[in-house]
């Protein structure tokens, strides 16, 4: 049975900027989701192959970009604390993912037209 899946898939990369300063983009959203899932900035950083310092600086930048922080520290406990998304952080992640889905739906008709123009033997580099 032939593969009927389209050969290419467009992936929008949404970026929220304040002038030239990046406020939010795919990498920062991924970091927030990993913090949410792991409860730790250091675990999220390890999972993304970045240093703890880089992750911490990104979290600090994101927190300062919004009216209320997106990530907060959790103190104490047997494991020594960690981090979690605030209600605002959860809302920002959900809204970003919603915007991605809506962008994909909006691009679908043009994507179909673009795929029709591709060579059937286009190289997969």
Secondary structure, 3 states (H helix, E strand, C coil): CCCCCCCCCCCCCCCEEECCEEEECHHHHHHHHHHHHHCCHHHHHHHHCCCHHHHHHHHHHHHHHCCCCCEEEECCCCCCCEEEECHHHHHHHHHHHHHHHHHHHHHHHHHHHHHHHCCCCCCCC
